[in-house]
Amino acid sequence: MKNKLIPTAIVTIAVIATAVAGLVASRTLFAEDAEASPQVVLEQVEAPSSTTATTSIPEATSDVEPEEPVETTVAAPVRDIETEIAMFISAFSEAHTNGDLTFLLDTVHPSIYEAFGREACTDYTEATLGSITDMTSLGAGPELPFVLSNGAEELTFEHSYSVAAQWTETPTDTTNVVTFHVVDTDGTLTWLTTCGTNATES
């Protein structure tokens, strides 16, 4: 009885061993295949599309009304006529001292030439050139019309000033105080003379 069971057990053990060996072999092959050719799946990812954002900026508006231009009025400078007369008389004196006949003739009032003749006035001014020196103004009177007559007609000079002037007469070296007539002609000072005639004044 015991001898019959032993072979059966051996056969059973051999079958089990064969099955185990097959399982081990199958497991080994599967592992090798997995290592030899691993499967990698790459998933394609789409890049996000770029978009340009457009922002509209509203135009700036102002409710402030533009200011109207302001007109600026520049006041005319106030003339210091007293100083102007003093400077004119000083220049008149220097012209005599320096023999500047041109200055004296250019500053004679134009109506004087019409009344007494240019040649007569030129001769008289040239003859008296250098006869005075150190002429100064002692003060001017108010602006008043001055009337001068050449014997045939009367000339009225508006904007005239009667100036008290002091000068030294040459060659006697005497000091005299006289009335010197200055006229404001369109902003330019001129002087009056009778050109050596016996004209009358009032």
LINQUICOR-V162268 format. One record per pair of residues at least 24 apart in sequence whose C-alpha atoms are under 10 Angstrom apart, sorted by the first residue. I is the first residue (numbers start at 1). J is the second residue. Records with the same first field share a line. If there is no record, write none. Layout:
I: J  J
This chain:
79: 187
81: 140  143  161  184  187  189
82: 137  139  140  141  142  161  163
83: 137  139  140
84: 188  189
85: 136  137  139  140  161  163  182  183  184  189  190
86: 135  136  137  138  139  140  163  165
87: 136  137
88: 136  137  182  188  189  190  191
89: 134  135  136  137  163  165  166  180  182  189  191
90: 133  134  135  136  137
91: 135  136
92: 132  133  134  135  136  191
93: 130  131  132  133  134  135  136  167  168
94: 130  132  133  134  135
95: 129  130  132  133
96: 125  126  128  129  130  131  132  133  134  135
97: 129  130  131  132  133  134
98: 129  130  133
99: 126  129  130  131
100: 126  129  130
101: 125  126  128  129  130
102: 126
104: 129  190  191
105: 190  191
106: 190  191
107: 188  189  190  191  192
108: 182  183  189  190  191  192  193
109: 157  182  183  184  185  189  190  191  192  193
110: 185  190  191  192
111: 155  156  157  192
112: 148  150  155  191  192  193  194  195
113: 193  194  195
115: 148  149  150  151  152  153  154  155  194  195
116: 150  193  194  195  196  197  199
117: 195
118: 195
119: 195
120: 194  195  196  197
121: 193  194  195  196  197
122: 195
123: 195  196
124: 193  194  195  196  197
125: 193  195  196
128: 196
130: 169  170  171
131: 167  168  169  170  171  172  173
132: 166  167  168  169  170  171  173  174  175  176
133: 166  167  168  169  170  171  173  175
134: 166  167  168  169  175
135: 165  166  167  168  169  175  176  177
136: 163  164  165  166  167  168  177
137: 163  164  165  166  167  177  179  180
138: 163  164  165  166  177
139: 163  164  165
140: 164  165  179  180  181  182
143: 182  183  184
144: 183
145: 183  202
146: 181  182  183  201  202
147: 200  201  202
148: 192  193  194  199  200  201  202
149: 194  198  199  200  201  202
150: 194  197  198  199  200  201
151: 197  198  199  200
152: 199
154: 199  200  201  202
155: 201
156: 201  202
157: 182  183  184  185  192
158: 183  184  185
159: 183  184  185  186  189
160: 184  185  189  190  191  192
161: 191
